[in-house]
Every structure is written in C-alpha cells, then in structure tokens.
Amino acid sequence: MHMPNVSDFQSQVLDRLTLPGPSGPLSYLDYLKLSATDRSGDESAVVDDQFTRLLLQWLGWEAGDWRYNSGKASTSALRPDFRVLAQGRTAFLVEDKSTSLDWTPAFLPQMRGYAKGTSGLVLWTNAREVRLFRFQSSGTFIPLAVVDIEALAQGATLPGIQTQALEVIVDALAKQRYIGFQDLCDSACADRDRIPLDDPSALDGYISGAQVALQQIGKAATVQVRAALDIVQELRRTENDLLRRFDAASDILLRSGWTADNSLKLNEWIRAIRPHLGAVSQEQMNFSHQTKIKPKGPQEKASQEFVSKLAAIDSEWRLYEIDRHLQELIEDAYSLWTRKQPNVDLATVERFADQAAYISFVRLMLVRILEDKSVLPVRVASNGGFGAWVELVQTVFVPGSDITPGNAFGAEFISMVVQTVSTYYSFDAKLFSWFQIDDYGLVQLLDHLNQYDFSEITTDVIGFTYESYIERSSKSEKGQFLTRGGLVDFLLDSIDYEGPSVIGRRLLDHACGSGSFLVHAARRLRMAIAVGSVQLGKARSTDELMGPNHPERRAFAKEFLKRLPDLVGLEIDPFSCYLAELNLLIQALDDLAVLWGTGDDLTFEHLSVFNTNSLELPESILDSSINGTPTLPSAHGANPLDAAWSVKALKDDWDQGFDFVAANPPFISSKKQPSIADFATRAFFRDDALSGDTNTYLLFFRLAEHFLADGGRAGIISPVGLCGDESGLAIRRLCTTGRLRLRSLTRFTSSTVLFDDVDQWTMITTFEAGPPSRRDPDVEVRYGFNEQDAATASSTIPAGFITNLEPSGDQSRLSEKVRWRNPWLLLGETDEYDLVKAACGQEGWLGDQFHGVGEWRQGDVNATGANPFRRRTAGPDRLPLLTGGTFQPWSPLRPSTEWVEAPSADPSSGIGSQLWHLANLQSPECGFVMGVQQNLHVRHRLRGTWYDRDSSSSFAFTHSVWRVQSLPKQSDALRALLALLNSDLVNFLFSAWSTNFNVGQAQIFRLPCPTTPLPASDLNSAALSALAARSDIENWELSGRGSYKPGHLSVDPEQVLSTLGIPKVSLSDALLSGDLLVEQGSSGRIDRIINENRLSSTTPGYAEAVGPLLLAAGPAAQLVAASASVSLPRVDRLAEWDRAINVALETAQGYVGAFDTAQEDVNSSVSSWYGLSAGQRAVAARGLPWEYKRARRRHKQLNPQTP
C-alpha cells in the first residue's frame, strides 16, 4: 500500500460524487450552486454516504475499518459520524455536517467530547471544507490543517496552500501511516553501528536525509500556523457575536420599566460585568446582591431572563477562551517574530514555520550529540533509549485504552527532551515552543538521527542542514549563503589564525550567520591551547592531553571555555544567532562534560554572539570618517537595547579592537534592499567605503577597518567586482592606504565556489592594519577552481603591480567616464603581469583608433520597447530582430526566431520610426557588432562579427548589442579594428581588468595601444579571410554536414552516405552476411566494440571504414538495438565510400585550417604592432586563469578523480 497522492484527490473523490439535483445527478460544483436551502439536510445522503466515505477510501481505508454513528462502549451517547479503527482501536474520528452549514467554533465543544480517551485526532467536514484538529488531554486543541475543497475543485491545478494542507491530512490520516508506523518505530529503537560525520559523503547523506524529514514537519508547521491564524479570527468573530448578544440582552433588561435610580444601578452592574465575560462568578451574577434591587412583576421576570442569558453567554465564552489561548500564542509568536526580522519581505508564515520545525529538529539533534559525547548519563533517544520509552507507552498506557497501538506519546516525549536539553542549553526559543512534531514525524527524525555518530562535529552541520532545508530563493534575496567548511579554513589560513599565537587574541565575524567561521575558529583555538600546553611540557601530545584521565584535562577544559568568548559574532537575524550559539556550545560540550563530571558548576554567562545590526554603530562613529570628522568617544551614547553596543563602539572591554576579522558578508545592492541606502548617507560609510552603487559587502569592509586593532588581520569574501568596478574604488583605496595594507588576494576560477547552484564570481581579500607610514608589502596572489586548487597556486607580486599598474598614456585625452579608476590587477602568473606591464608601456588609447572610422551605438531598438511590434513569423515589412547572445567571433549572423513589423508610414518618432527607417534604408550600411554582456570565463569576451544591410535585406539589433557602424569609405579600416578586438591580446587585456559581465565601451576605449599606425591593411586582409572561412564553417553546420568546436569541424558520416547515392545495407544484414564480424564475449555497446578492436571484416578495411557510421548511432548505443536502423555502404562500394568520406574530412579540415590561419594572422599582426616577444605572445594565447577550459583543465590535473 502506498501513501495517497494529492494530485489524485479530484479524480478519486470529487469526480466520483453523484449528487442529487432537481433534474438529475449533478457534479460537485454544480451541486454547490444550489441554494443552501435546497441543500439543507444533506448530511447523511451527501456528506456521510458519499463524500466522507470516498475521502476515507482515498486515504486507504476500507469499509470494515470504520464504524458509522457508533459511540464508545462506555459513553454511547457520544457518537461521531465515523470512528476509524486501526488494529481495533480508534485512529481518528470524523464529524460531518450538511453542506449548507458553515464551519463555526461552536462545533468545538462537541468534538472535544468525542475526542476524550482517544489519540485526539478529529476530522470535521461539510464536503466544502475539511478541517483536522488534535485535541489534547488538557482540553485545548491544535488546528492541524484547513482545506478549502471548493477552491481545489475550481482550480485546474491544486493551489499551493491547499496542496500543503491536504498533504498534512494525508500524512496524519492515511492508513499506510498506521500500517508502517510500528516498523518505523522498531527501526528508530534498534541498536546500530552509527556513521561518523567526519566524512564529507556521510555529512552529505546526513543533510539529505534530514532535509526530507524536515520538509514534512515544516509543511505541517506551516499549515498549522495558517490554521491557527484563521481560528483566532473566527473565535474573535464569535466572541464579538457573544458581545452583541450580551448588549442586546442588556438593552432588553434596561427597557423593562425601571426607575431612574434603578436604571443607574443596572448600568453600573452591566458595565462591570461586560469586560469579564467568560470569567463571571456566581456571586457576580447574583442580581439582587449586586444591584441592591428587589424587582417585582415584569422587572423580576426581565432580570431572571437576563441572568439566564448571561450564564449561557458566559459559559460559551469560557469554552472559546480555552480554545483561543493556544492559537493566540501562535499568533503572538508570529507577530513578535515578524517584528524581529531584518527583512520584512522575508517575514512569511512559511519561514516562521520552517524555523519552528527546525528548532524541534535541533532539540532532538542536541540530545543525540549529548548522548554520543557521553554528557547524558543514559541514552534517551538512541540505542535503547527511545525503545525503553516506547515499551513503557505500549505496556503501561496503551492497554485498556482506545489509543491506537504504536502511538508513541510524542508530545510527552518531546516535553521530556526539552527539559533534558534545557539543562545544557537554555538559549531563548520561546517563539517556537508552540510547535510539536506529530508522532510519525518524531519517529522519522529519530530514525534518521540514530544512524549517525555525533561524537565529532567538525563543521557547521546545524547551519548547513538548515541551509539545505530552506528555499534557496529566499537566501538569494538576502544575498548571503553559508560558507563551506573548506572555504572557511582557507580564509582562516590566509589570515594566520592558527597555532598558539592566537591564544588571548580576539576574532570577530561581523556577519556571522549560523557561525561557520566561529565554529572552525573554536576548533583551532582549542587545538592551539592544546599545542601550547604540550610545548609547556604539560603533556607529551595533544591526544594525551585530551584523554579522559590526564591530570591536566580539567585545566585544559577550563582554559578553552575561558577563551571561547574571545570569538565574537554579530548577526542581524535572530534565528541565525540561535544556531550560532548552539554551534559554539557543541564545540564546548566535550570540555563542559569534563567539568560537569568533576562537579564543577560551570555555566556560560554568555557566548559572544550578538543579535544586532552590525551597520548600526553609535551616532558619533557614523558621523565620523577617516580623513574628515574625528570620532568623539565621549559622545558614544550607550544603547541599552543593543547588547553589542560596547563591541561596536570599541568601548569598555573591547577598546583594544580585534586581532582577526573573518567574514562572508551579504552581497546586496541598495536596489534590492533600500534600507541600506540610509547608511550610505552617513560619513563613516559615505566618505570611506562608497564610490558608486551601494552594496552591503562594501560597508562590511569599512566595518572591518573600524574593528581591526593595529597588527590585526582581516579576510573577507566578496564579489570579484571589488577589483575593477567603479563601486569598489573607495574600498580599494581603503585597503591600500592609511592603516591598511593588502596581504593576499585570491580569485576563484569557478563561479560556483560558494555553492554548486550559486552563480557568483568571488574572491578573498586579506589585509592588515598598522601604522600608515609603513611600506607596501608584496602581495600573495592565488587563483584556483576552488580553495584546494588555490592553495597550490600562488605568486608573490609587488603591491604596485596589483594596485597601480595602469597604462602610461596621457589620461587627459580620455573622457571622464573612460578614465582609469585604480583597478586591482589580479592575475595568476608572473608572466601574465609581465605581459600587462609591457602593454601598459604603450602610450596610445584604443578608443583613438575609432576616430573618423566608426560610430559606436547600442543596437537599434530597446528590446522591451519593441514588444508591441514583435511578430512570431516572417512577413512583408517584418525585420529579423537580433540579439547579442548568439554572436561568435567572425561568424555570420544567424537566422532570427523573432521579427518586428515596421509601420507602413514613418511615425516620425519613437521605435516605430526607427523600424520604418531600417525597413527603408536609403543607402547600404555595414559595420561590426558584439554582445553587450559576456560571461567572465570565456576566452573571447569581445565576440565581434561583421554585418551588411540594405533596404532589401535589413534587420534590427536590440540594445543587447554594441553596433559600430562604418563611416563613409571606412569599411576596410573598421574591419581591421574588428580584427584588433577579436585578437587574443586585446581580449586578454580587456578580461584582465574586467570583473563583471558587461562589455563596456569605456573599458575598450581605455585599453592601451601603440601610437604607431595600426597595420590596417594586414588586419583587414586577415579579417576578410576569417569571415570567409567562418562563413564556410557556418554553412557546413547549417546544411547538417557536421558541427564546429574551436579547432575542429566534424563530419556527419550519415549525411555523407545519404548524399552519395550508392547501394546500402543495414547493420543487421551486414552481420548476417558475414561482411562484419563481432568477437564473441564483446560488450553490447558499439563504442566499446570499436575501441577494443572487436569488430572485423572479411573485406580488408571495411570494418574500419564503417566505424564512424556505427558510432553515429550514439556513444552508448547497443549493437542489437541499432542493427536495424543503421545503414552502411555495401561492401562492394567501399572504394566510393572511402573517397567520399575522405573528401568531406579534407574539406572540413580545410575550412578549419583557413579559419585558424586567419585568426593567427590577426594575432601575429596585433602582437607585432605591440612589439611583444614570443613568450608574451604565448601568454596572450594561453588566456587568463579563469578562462573556463584552462581552469577546468588545471582542476582536473590537480584532481584526477573529477568527472
């Protein structure tokens, strides 16, 4: 039996309903169109007999599994409509109502009565809505799910909210859940060998399994929050109705003919009672005693009727007050949580529920950690611990009750777990105390957790599990992701945070998230103390010192715990702070266990993790700048609400600053998070960190300078745009002037170094604070596909080569927006710096070459503005619309899949006018085009090609294209400039300084070039040859004869055979006739048969000649499967086949050879013009370290196991 699929609900339940109508059977939705009056009284015929039974069948139950209108033996008067049984005992109850009745909280008391003595699960439905509740033994209830059945029936697909709620009902009530529960429980209780988490593959398996379980309980939490918020509003509406009933009864009482004096007394009594409805005592209801009135006649009757109504209203109110308490707890928690969120856009019900679910998971995980680290004296969750609990439940509580066997009394177990955990970890999580995992989710989590050994946790496993659980889209909006352990260690190595020298020195992560840097720093600090102790002769080795019986073990534990608060984290997200604190606690548990075991009553006064906005510094600091207004210490007004105020103000115990700063701050632009723009106006950031667009990572660099003590070192992960973008200019200056000096730069040659599905080019900058007068040290430059590669590739480069290597030409000849802005030149090898240095010795500017030759323009039309003119097919007055994404160097413009229709008459302005002029060109135009954006990892980012157009063959370019139009009689000169831009050298120079996807005109124009005349004739000739050869290659591809990759043009043997016109045979016929022979025992795959020389022929050369045709069936094709479909030349026409295929191969090689020769002529002419040596030419041809093929090739050399 399988769990029901929610996508089948429509077909298995709603579509099978046959509902009575005035003129015959009606569908579900048509039936609900009848008036409520027409549907009244249909509880039995429609809801009981059809909808509920079909619903239960869809959930996997059979007619024999339920009792209809049957009460419990002891209280037969309490009769829910359905009592569903598992193993003879109540699994859950169903209470039905007519489709004409809407849900109201008035049904809750009835359901509460039904649920007593059962597991508490009750399903309520009127066939228009399904609600699932769990009633607790205390009488309170938890709304688990609300499903709007009408909404499901009206939608073509299941709305997300309704889908989740329906899934929760499936998880709670499906028969398979009850059948499989005992097996899952047995698995969770079993003793087993556990998997250590110190292996990366084991950690991946742990996180993957946790993610599956968390998604289920997170979904349950989400649906519960939504249901609770709905119930609270319903209860408030009900209480408002009760108030109206009270007011109406009061009005009737007051209008019963009282004297003026008695009316005043009645009013006072009514006003006193009204605020306390739901808690009115019998004494307060005593009319005569409270009012001092002794009514007679009509007034006595009116007073008696009022007191009777008051008692009924008060009684109802009491019930609703009980029901509302837990739901308001959820509502209040959600409201408070929302106010604490740093980003209001992310303060969603789903995120709140996810965090509540994760807290429950973390509590169980912490129990497992405490068990495996032998902190707990006995096991409560694994290896018999949970088994003992289940045995207690099944032998003591279940027998004689109506509770389904296999019920684990999860709420009680969780309560015990919380108490256990609170002994060791009392960090505040009250916002999430409302959520309880159901029994199935609890056992599922325990079954997963009990597979692993938590005695050694070396990384931020808590953060990474949460990272994999929440939606990546929400993290992308934050611009922040957890930092992988390898990258954390690489950065800590880069700032020399290791060894005994770190003892007594403080480290700060001012964007700490869940504490990845703090966790790894804590492990290093602990080892540093151990190494220091060994060096002092306290032990022979660190292993000996950390042993359980070493005499110095207690002193070592105390020393580490005393030093742990030296690791400081600042984080704006309160939930991340919670995880960071827990992460640090886990690193301390081994030592806490030692001290607890010896009777030391040691508890943390605090861990140095602060929930604060790092950017919100004291006002006097925000109003100061390095070279402007000085900081006024006396003006630091303390903020009692910010526990991190003294840290951020560098006051009191923090006045010496920090020796280390390590951070992976968020990368968020002010466009995505406008609130950061407020900080951009403050002098502290404005004057010293910003020079263009505001991004949070720039602000965190400025903070690092603020926090660093002299001699302190910082390492920060950032986008590579820091090196060259205008926005990074101020930080580039900050890191190389005043107190700061660069120590190292690492550029990663993969855009997925943070995470596989995060496309972000990143780098690591480390710098040191000290006296401004000191000289610039050499800078260690690293690059690599990831941190392992980068650790093996480093060069020591003079600081000036990185920070000051700019062209020597006269920049006054450049326009303001084109001028150089002190970019950092971050390359990989020394010879690459030598090449750039040689080019920088040239005093001309590449932009000068275009004067009088061509005009730069951004396409023809704006892509969005052209939308009203777009058409899907070609036609009269329709122009192909071309974008830059398909351009390849020298390649003909490829056919368009979009067209724009030009107006029949010139509208004289706007895009329409531009399209009309393109469709009616008065004279031919020519020039070259290239894409405005290109990825950073391609060899030729300047991918230019030529275009010609006139009135008979015109087209339009979007603004994603740079279009350089030839001036009159300058086409040859402009074609030479196209060759210049397509050269290896210019692409090398352009990419060396370019750190973003944009191909900017300014970036091209400011490149250095010789002042001697450009060899235009040679370059034009080479360009014509390249264009012609590339056109031949393009035609080859378009005709289906093969495909092109740089350096190779393939030949499609099937296409050659089809056009040859000689007799053919199938592969199966060739095998049957014996023309081809396959060695016995061969693999069935064609590629292996050929590569292993297991194919032969009685005719010499035939097997070799037809090999390409066989391989064309696919590299992994099976011989038998392909034998009927693969055609071969007949063996007696082998000679003709050989000639044809050889001619095709020679032709393809000729096209490629001509193209490569033309490109080499371009490169040779450009290199000669620049005066490059042979070695420098080779460097330009090699490309930059982050060029994809080069980076991937080097990575595979270092990591042979890479696929």
LINPE-V538824 format. One line per field, one symbol per residue. psi: psi as a letter, one per 20 degrees, with the letter a starting at -180 (. if undefined). burial: # if it has 9 or more other ideal C-beta (glycine too) atoms within 8 Angstrom, else .. A space follows every 10 residues. Layout:
# LINPE-V538824
psi=???
burial=???
This chain:
# LINPE-V538824
psi=pqqqphiigg hifgiipoqp rhjaqqrghh hiiqqhghiq jjgghggghf ggghghghii qrhiiqpplp rqhhmihnnr gpopqpkirp grqppqrqii pqqqiiiggg hgghipjaii ppppqjiiqp ppqoprhiir qoohqppnhg hghiqhrpqg ghggghhggg hhiqhhhhgi ghghggghiq qqpqpqjiph hggghggghh ggghhghhgg gghggggghg gghghhhghh ghghgghghg ggghkkkqrg ghhggggggg hhhgijpikp rhghiogggh ikpnqqchhg gghghghghg ggghgghggh gghhghhhgg gggggggghi phohhjmrgg gghghghhgg ghghghghgh ghjkgphqpi hrlhghghgh ggghhghgpi rkppqipjlh ghgggggghg hhhhokqpkh ijihppprgg hghgghhghi iqojhooiam hgghghgigr phhhhhhhkp qqpqghhghg ghhhjknqri iipjqqppoj micjkghhgh hghggghghg gggghjjirh rhgghiqhjp hjgghggggg hhihiioppp phohhhgghg ghghghhihg hhhgghhjjp mpqphqqlpp nqohhmrqgh ghjrrgjcpq pnhijnpqoi ioijghghil rcijiiaqhq ppqnrqnpqi hhnhhihhhi iqhggghiip jcqpqhhhhh gghggghpqp iqqqppprqi ihhiqhhjgh hghhijrchq qqgqppppjq jkhgqhkono prrppqrqqa phiqrprqpp pqqrhahggh iioqqopphh hghjnqqjro iiiqrgiiqq llqponahqh hhhgghgghi iqjrphhhii pjgqppqnbg qpgghigiiq qirrrqjppp oqrihipqpi qqpqqqjqqq pqqhqoiira hggghghhil phqqqraqqq qhpqqijqgn hnnqrqqpqa himrrpqrjj ppoopprpkj hghhhhhggg hjqhghhggg hhipjripnq ghhghjqqrq iqqpmhgghg ghgggggghh gggghgghjj iaqpqpipor pohhgghhih kqqqqrhhhh ghijhppppq jqqipghhgg hjljprqhop igghhighhg hiiqhjqpgg hihhipqqqq hikgghgggg hhggghgghg ggggghgghh gghgggghgi kqrhhhhhgh hhrqhjpghg ggghghghmh ip.
burial=..##.#.### .####.#.#. #....#.### ##......#. .##..###.# ########## #...##.... ##.....#.# ######..## ########## ..#.#.##.. ##.##..### #######.## ######...# ########## ###.#..##. .######### ########.. #..##..##. ...####... .##.###### #.######## ########## ##.###.##. .##.##..## .###.#.#.. .##.###.## .###.###.# ...##.##.# #.#.#...## .######.## #.##.##### ########## #.##.###.. #.#..##.#. ########## ########## ###.##..## ##.####.## .###..##.. ..######## ..##.###.# #..#...... .#.####### ########## ####..#.## ########## ...##.#### ###.###### #####.#..# .##.###### ########## ########## ####....#. .#.###...# .###.##### #.######## #.#..##### ########## ######.... ......#### ##.##.##.# #####..... .....#.... .#.####### #..#..#### ########.# ..#..##.## .######### ...####### ########## .######### #####.#### ######..## ########## ####...#.. #########. .....#..## ########## #.###.#.#. ###.#.#.#. ...#...##. .########. ########## .######### ..##.##.## ###..#..## #......### ####..#.## #.#..#.### ###...#... #########. #...###### ##.#.###.. #######.## ...####### #######..# ########## ########## #####...#. ..#######. ...###.### ########## ####.##... ##.#....## #######..# .#.####..# #...#####. .#..###### ...##.#... ###.###### ###...###. .##..##### #.##.###.# #..##..##. ##.######. ########## .#...##.## ..#####..# ##.###..#. ...
